[in-house]
Every structure is written in structure tokens, then in C-alpha cells.
Amino acid sequence: MKIVFIVSNQSMSVGSYRIWIHDFSKYLKFSGCEIKITGNINEICEDTDVVILSKGDYKKSEECRSVTSCLIGAINFSNTDKHDKNIDFIITGSPEERLSLLPKYNNVFIVNLIEEMHNRNFMKLHEDKSSVLTIGIHGSYTHVPKLSYGFIDAVEEINNENPGTFKILSISNQPKNALNFFNRMGISKTELQCKEWEYLTFLHEIEQMDIGVVCNTSDLTKMHPELDNIFDPEVGLYKSDYAIRFKNKSNPGRAFVFFQSGIPIIADMTPSHFPMLFDAECGFLASNKESWKNALNKLRDAKLRQGMAEKANIRFMNLYSMQRDADNLVKKIKEIIDVRHQQ
């Protein structure tokens, strides 16, 4: 099978390119595919079987269709756009994203966001430390405000009771904006460092972290307290209900980095976090200050951090495989081609 990826921006700093194209191509080759990566649509050959448009290029589907009749796929497609008749299949990073696109597209497949740069032998060795423990946070700066739903209060309270227990290391695409968000949330008891994400230094930054934190959801009852007054036990609406909001493209990619690197994590109730964290054996889930504080205090124990990280790494390797995802994608694409030939 001949696959051509259309990618205008081939920078390794672009996560969707780095993972879904640069890294994933290697596994597609192992699945028997011939791969070409180009920014030029005119380089699509007559014998091309599949064209896959990058996240930044999916709106070029009509232009692609004008030069080829082969299958056209798109990565990380926006569900806010109208149905694109030129798109035959879509690659997503989570069940949340897949479900949001199914109303418009029949062929929506998951390729998990597993970073090749973290598939290595390094596993952090957790030792008792007399010095402060580093809580690591990474990803878009837009995730930082989600820390306000319990995490900030928890870490501040711990550091107020036991000064110097934790510090925070934030790695994001816009560290100044991340710092502004932290300041708005009133962080004052906790040492904070905000750095810019860089491809060449990120592995070193990860090694400095003792605990990973992943936040993605918003608590609507905190944003709109009046929601607590909407209840009716007769139809299953209770005052104890959760009311959380998360984007349709939510995915476990940021958590994966910690699992791969041997960093125990605490994560929020994003649905795709549950396969790894459902039983609190491979990390903790948190939804309020008390649950964040409980998990943070437990992870002050180096033996627990080490054991939890090792269990998580084993479970991660059992549940997720880039090669398995590549094989499955190739199988699904061939099925679409077979159906088209039968029509």
C-alpha cells in the first residue's frame, strides 16, 4: 500500500506531525506500506493508494480530490466543520474524539498518541529525597487553568503545612501565559518554574520530575453554582452528580509521556485516563481538593512512586502499541478499498 502524507509544517515541535506522521510512518512501513511525506499535492502519484492530510492541511481535501481518486484521510479533523464529502476516513487520538465525529463520518479510527522519543530504556529511579519533590506539568498552556479545580488549593495547603514539600515545573508552548495563569490562581506557597517546551530538552526536563499531573476537565458546578439546584431524583438527577466539561479532542497523550518515563501520575476525570488509572494501582484520579491532596501526600513515599510507576509502565505496554495501531489502520483502510471496489 502506497501512502502519501500531505504536511505543510514538518517541524518536530508540532505534536500532531511528530507523533502521527514522523513517528507513526515507521510502524506503517513495518506493516508493509510505502510512505511518502510531502507538502506538495502535485507529488501524489497515479499509483498512490491513500492520501492522508495533516492536522494543518485537512482543508486541502478538495484540491487533493482534483488530482487523485484514491482514498483521502485526515488527521485530527475539526468536528465544527461541515461534512467533507472528499474525506473517506479520519484519524483521531481518543474515544472522545472518535465519538464526536461519528455523526458526520462513518470511518473514524484511533491511533494512540504514543511518542517515539519516550519509547526508551529510561525509567526514573525514585529515591527518598530530603529536598523538595518536583511536580511536573506539560502540554499547552491552555491546560494550566484546569489546575484550579482542586490541585492548586491542595498543593498550596500541603506546602503551607510543611513548607518546601513540593515545587512545580511547568513545560508549555507559552511559559509566560502559563505563569500568568498560575499567578491568577493565587499560587504563593509553592516554588514555581515555567519553561518553554523544546524538542531537544524535553527528555531532560521529564527526568527532573517526581510526580506527573495531567488536568484537562472543567468543573461546571464551580463555574455555574446554580447547576447544583437542578436536581430531580425521579429522573436520576442528584445533587451529588458530576458536571464536567472537556473538549472533544481530549486524549491521554500527556499522561502517556509519564507512563513511558516512569513518573507516577495524578490525573483528572478525562474519560481516556480511566483505562490506565481505574483501580489506583498505576496512578491516581482526582476531582477535588481532598482527592488531589490525598494523592499528593501518598506519593511523597518514594517506594510507592517507584512501584506505581513500574506497574503503570507494564500496563501501558500491554494496553497500547503503535505497531498494533498501524496494523489495525492498514486493515481498516484495506476494508474501505475493498468495499469501494465492490460498488
NUSE-475561 format. One record per residue (C-alpha): x, y, z; residue in one letter. Coordinates in pm, 1 decimal, decimal comma. Example, Ala and Ser with C-alpha at 12.3 -4.5 7.8 and 13.67 -1.06 7.14 Angstrom:
        x        y        z residuo
   1230,0   -450,0    780,0       A
   1367,0   -106,0    714,0       S
# end
This chain:
        x        y        z residuo
      0,0      0,0      0,0       M
    131,4    341,9   -103,1       K
     52,2    623,7    142,7       I
    129,4    990,5     84,3       V
    113,8   1229,4    379,8       F
     47,7   1592,9    288,4       I
    218,8   1808,5    551,5       V
    292,2   2178,9    512,9       S
    464,5   2216,5    850,8       N
    714,4   1938,0    914,9       Q
    855,6   2082,5   1237,6       S
    922,7   1833,9   1518,4       M
    777,7   2091,1   1756,9       S
    432,0   2022,0   1608,8       V
    293,5   1731,0   1810,8       G
     45,8   1605,4   1550,4       S
    321,9   1584,6   1289,2       Y
    579,9   1441,3   1527,8       R
    360,1   1157,2   1654,4       I
    101,2   1078,5   1386,8       W
    329,2   1119,4   1084,8       I
    702,2   1124,5   1163,6       H
    684,0    851,3   1431,0       D
    385,0    656,5   1300,1       F
    532,5    624,1    949,9       S
    796,4    386,8   1081,1       K
    529,8    144,7   1202,3       Y
    327,6    177,4    884,2       L
    639,9     69,9    696,3       K
    665,4   -235,6    923,3       F
    302,5   -305,3    823,3       S
    413,6   -322,2    460,2       G
    333,5     32,1    347,7       C
    539,0    257,3    124,1       E
    541,6    606,2    276,6       I
    599,1    948,7    127,3       K
    583,7   1275,8    323,6       I
    549,6   1595,7    121,5       T
    396,2   1938,7    132,5       G
    325,9   1934,7   -240,4       N
     -6,0   1788,6   -356,2       I
    132,5   1761,5   -710,6       N
    367,4   1489,0   -586,1       E
     75,5   1248,4   -544,5       I
    147,4    970,6   -795,6       C
   -103,2    774,1  -1003,2       E
    -30,9    455,5   -810,5       D
    -94,7    618,2   -469,9       T
   -349,6    420,1   -268,6       D
   -407,4    663,1     17,2       V
   -350,4   1032,4     83,8       V
   -353,9   1145,2    446,6       I
   -382,0   1516,1    522,9       L
   -209,0   1650,6    832,7       S
   -392,3   1839,6   1105,7       K
   -290,3   2167,4    945,5       G
   -382,0   2060,0    592,1       D
   -717,9   1882,8    616,6       Y
   -895,1   2169,2    436,7       K
   -697,9   2082,1    123,0       K
   -919,5   1779,6     59,3       S
  -1089,0   1929,6   -246,0       E
   -754,6   2019,2   -400,2       E
   -636,3   1662,9   -338,8       C
   -951,8   1517,4   -490,2       R
   -887,5   1718,0   -805,9       S
   -563,0   1527,2   -864,9       V
   -645,6   1177,5   -731,8       T
   -932,2    932,9   -695,4       S
   -763,3    734,6   -418,2       C
   -874,5    728,7    -55,0       L
   -826,7   1052,9    137,2       I
   -784,1   1055,7    511,7       G
   -743,6   1342,0    758,1       A
   -572,0   1371,2   1095,6       I
   -736,3   1536,4   1399,5       N
  -1023,8   1671,9   1189,7       F
  -1239,1   1950,3   1335,8       S
  -1593,4   1840,0   1416,5       N
  -1713,9   2201,0   1382,2       T
  -1671,4   2195,3   1004,9       D
  -1942,7   2079,8    767,8       K
  -1926,7   1725,3    636,7       H
  -1647,0   1698,0    381,4       D
  -1750,6   1454,3    107,2       K
  -1387,4   1423,0     -3,1       N
  -1275,0   1272,1    328,3       I
  -1300,7    891,5    339,6       D
  -1163,2    835,1    689,1       F
  -1032,2   1026,8    990,2       I
   -752,7    950,1   1237,0       I
   -818,9   1052,9   1598,1       T
   -636,2   1018,9   1929,4       G
   -908,5    904,0   2168,3       S
  -1257,9    755,0   2204,5       P
  -1382,9   1102,4   2298,9       E
  -1270,2   1246,1   1966,9       E
  -1388,1    945,9   1767,2       R
  -1741,8    962,1   1907,7       L
  -1769,4   1334,5   1839,5       S
  -1702,8   1275,4   1468,6       L
  -1921,3    969,0   1411,2       L
  -2237,5   1174,3   1346,3       P
  -2071,5   1304,2   1029,2       K
  -1826,2   1029,7    929,3       Y
  -1853,2    650,8    926,8       N
  -1482,8    570,3    922,7       N
  -1315,5    721,5   1228,1       V
  -1013,6    536,5   1368,4       F
   -799,5    576,1   1679,5       I
   -421,3    595,9   1657,2       V
   -297,9    646,9   2010,2       N
    -64,3    937,8   2075,0       L
    243,8    735,9   2168,5       I
    563,4    937,9   2136,4       E
    858,9    750,2   1991,7       E
   1103,8    975,3   2177,7       M
    977,0    830,0   2507,1       H
    999,1    464,8   2395,5       N
   1337,2    412,0   2558,6       R
   1501,9    217,4   2835,5       N
   1499,4    510,1   3078,6       F
   1283,2    454,6   3384,1       M
   1326,8    705,8   3662,2       K
   1466,5    564,1   3986,8       L
   1268,0    713,2   4273,3       H
   1465,2    762,0   4593,9       E
   1384,0    920,6   4926,9       D
   1474,9   1285,3   4898,2       K
   1540,0   1538,5   5168,8       S
   1492,1   1807,0   4906,1       S
   1165,9   1929,9   4757,8       V
    972,3   1696,5   4525,6       L
    905,4   1822,4   4173,3       T
    553,3   1806,6   4033,1       I
    570,5   1809,9   3653,8       G
    307,1   1953,2   3419,9       I
    348,4   1965,3   3042,8       H
    147,4   2049,1   2731,6       G
    -35,7   2353,0   2600,1       S
    -51,2   2647,6   2838,9       Y
   -430,1   2635,8   2794,1       T
   -439,2   2330,9   3024,0       H
   -298,9   2527,9   3318,4       V
   -631,8   2690,7   3423,9       P
   -777,2   2340,6   3472,9       K
   -543,1   2307,7   3774,1       L
   -773,2   2546,2   3960,4       S
  -1030,3   2270,8   4026,1       Y
   -863,8   2137,6   4339,9       G
   -496,7   2088,8   4254,8       F
   -371,4   2439,9   4334,0       I
   -554,5   2451,3   4668,0       D
   -420,6   2106,0   4757,9       A
    -53,9   2171,6   4683,7       V
    -68,2   2516,0   4846,0       E
   -224,2   2366,2   5160,7       E
     42,4   2095,5   5183,0       I
    322,8   2348,3   5138,6       N
    164,2   2573,3   5398,4       N
    156,0   2286,7   5649,2       E
    501,1   2153,8   5551,8       N
    697,1   2428,6   5372,7       P
    909,5   2311,6   5081,4       G
    735,7   1977,4   5025,4       T
    660,9   2036,8   4657,7       F
    764,0   2262,1   4372,4       K
    603,5   2285,4   4029,4       I
    781,3   2259,2   3695,0       L
    556,9   2360,3   3405,0       S
    669,9   2291,1   3047,2       I
    446,0   2450,4   2784,3       S
    438,6   2619,2   2446,8       N
    389,3   2963,7   2604,0       Q
    551,5   2979,7   2950,2       P
    468,5   3347,0   3005,3       K
     98,4   3278,4   2959,9       N
    125,4   2972,8   3183,7       A
    288,8   3185,6   3453,1       L
      9,2   3442,5   3425,6       N
   -249,5   3169,3   3481,6       F
    -65,1   3037,2   3787,2       F
    -47,3   3387,5   3931,8       N
   -418,1   3443,4   3872,7       R
   -493,2   3122,9   4060,7       M
   -312,8   3269,4   4361,7       G
    -14,7   3038,1   4388,4       I
    217,9   3175,9   4657,4       S
    337,1   2896,2   4887,9       K
    476,8   2680,4   4609,9       T
    800,2   2732,1   4419,5       E
    714,3   2757,3   4051,3       L
    916,6   2737,8   3732,6       Q
    762,3   2781,5   3386,0       C
    977,5   2673,2   3090,6       K
    920,0   2654,0   2717,7       E
    873,5   2312,5   2556,6       W
   1167,3   2230,9   2330,2       E
   1217,6   1909,7   2140,1       Y
   1587,4   1884,7   2226,3       L
   1549,5   1946,8   2601,5       T
   1216,2   1793,3   2697,3       F
   1357,5   1449,2   2782,0       L
   1593,1   1611,7   3032,4       H
   1306,7   1810,4   3185,4       E
   1097,8   1494,5   3229,8       I
   1382,1   1329,8   3419,5       E
   1367,0   1608,7   3680,4       Q
   1003,6   1531,3   3768,3       M
    897,2   1312,6   4061,0       D
    519,0   1326,5   4010,3       I
    326,7   1399,5   3691,9       G
     -1,2   1592,0   3692,2       V
   -245,3   1590,6   3399,5       V
   -550,7   1819,0   3400,6       C
   -800,0   1866,1   3119,5       N
  -1154,5   1898,4   3253,9       T
  -1353,2   2193,2   3391,9       S
  -1593,4   2162,6   3684,9       D
  -1912,7   2328,9   3565,9       L
  -2055,0   2346,9   3918,0       T
  -1766,7   2578,2   4012,4       K
  -1824,9   2792,1   3704,0       M
  -2204,8   2789,1   3741,2       H
  -2307,7   2710,2   4103,0       P
  -2672,2   2730,5   4003,5       E
  -2633,0   2387,2   3844,0       L
  -2642,9   2238,6   4193,1       D
  -3005,9   2346,2   4215,1       N
  -3103,8   2140,5   3911,7       I
  -3199,4   1804,1   4053,1       F
  -3484,8   1559,5   4025,0       D
  -3437,4   1211,1   4172,8       P
  -3737,7   1088,7   3973,5       E
  -3535,9   1122,9   3651,7       V
  -3198,2   1037,8   3802,6       G
  -3065,8   1388,9   3863,6       L
  -2899,1   1419,9   4204,4       Y
  -2716,0   1694,8   4392,1       K
  -2411,1   1469,2   4406,6       S
  -2384,0   1442,0   4025,5       D
  -2065,3   1537,9   3846,2       Y
  -2091,0   1814,5   3587,9       A
  -1763,7   1830,6   3397,8       I
  -1669,8   1973,4   3061,0       R
  -1387,1   1862,3   2832,6       F
  -1302,0   1926,1   2470,3       K
  -1392,8   1666,3   2210,0       N
  -1024,9   1620,2   2122,2       K
   -933,5   1521,1   2476,9       S
   -681,5   1238,3   2477,5       N
   -438,4   1059,9   2712,4       P
   -122,7   1166,6   2528,5       G
     20,1   1383,8   2806,5       R
    -33,1   1102,0   3055,5       A
    137,4    854,6   2819,0       F
    462,6   1050,6   2843,7       V
    472,0    996,1   3221,0       F
    381,5    627,0   3194,9       F
    661,0    573,0   2942,8       Q
    917,1    759,0   3155,1       S
    845,7    600,7   3491,8       G
    680,8    904,1   3651,4       I
    374,9    824,3   3867,6       P
     79,5   1045,4   3784,5       I
   -234,4   1206,3   3919,4       I
   -490,1   1289,4   3653,0       A
   -840,4   1427,4   3632,6       D
  -1157,0   1251,1   3516,8       M
  -1097,8   1277,4   3142,7       T
  -1256,7    955,3   3007,5       P
   -946,9    827,6   2828,0       S
   -747,8    839,3   3154,5       H
   -958,4    559,2   3300,8       F
   -811,1    252,5   3122,0       P
   -480,1    313,3   3299,7       M
   -599,2    460,3   3629,1       L
   -932,5    292,5   3706,6       F
   -804,5     94,9   4008,3       D
   -544,9    335,2   4158,2       A
   -273,2     75,3   4101,2       E
    -95,3    265,0   3822,8       C
   -169,2    621,9   3928,9       G
   -442,2    829,3   4088,8       F
   -755,4   1003,3   3967,2       L
   -859,0   1328,4   4134,7       A
  -1160,8   1557,4   4109,2       S
  -1146,0   1794,4   4409,1       N
   -903,0   1939,0   4661,0       K
   -934,2   1646,4   4900,4       E
   -860,7   1382,5   4636,0       S
   -567,7   1584,9   4499,3       W
   -425,3   1630,7   4849,8       K
   -469,3   1263,8   4934,5       N
   -285,4   1152,4   4620,6       A
     -5,8   1407,3   4658,2       L
     58,7   1308,7   5018,4       N
     68,7    939,3   4930,6       K
    319,3    999,6   4651,6       L
    564,5   1158,7   4893,7       R
    663,7    795,2   4959,4       D
    947,0    700,3   4719,7       A
    865,6    328,2   4734,8       K
    506,9    396,4   4632,5       L
    622,3    621,6   4348,8       R
    859,2    355,0   4221,0       Q
    611,5     68,8   4248,1       G
    328,0    264,4   4091,6       M
    546,9    383,5   3803,5       A
    666,1     30,4   3728,9       E
    310,9   -109,0   3730,2       K
    196,3    173,9   3506,1       A
    473,2    112,4   3255,9       N
    382,8   -256,4   3230,8       I
     10,6   -185,9   3193,3       R
     82,1     82,8   2935,8       F
    288,0   -153,4   2719,3       M
     13,5   -416,5   2740,2       N
   -268,4   -177,5   2650,8       L
   -105,3     42,9   2388,5       Y
    109,4    -35,4   2085,5       S
    195,3    185,8   1790,6       M
    260,9   -120,5   1577,6       Q
    -77,9   -265,6   1667,5       R
   -239,4     68,8   1580,7       D
    -56,6     72,5   1246,5       A
   -165,1   -282,9   1163,2       D
   -524,7   -202,0   1255,8       N
   -528,9    117,1   1048,7       L
   -392,4    -63,8    742,1       V
   -657,3   -334,4    787,5       K
   -938,5    -75,6    811,0       K
   -811,7    112,6    504,7       I
   -800,0   -209,8    302,0       K
  -1159,5   -283,0    406,8       E
  -1270,3     58,4    277,0       I
  -1086,3     -3,1    -51,0       I
  -1246,6   -346,9    -86,8       D
  -1595,6   -203,9    -32,2       V
  -1527,6     67,7   -289,6       R
  -1416,2   -190,9   -546,7       H
  -1734,3   -392,2   -489,1       Q
  -1956,7    -91,2   -560,9       Q
# end
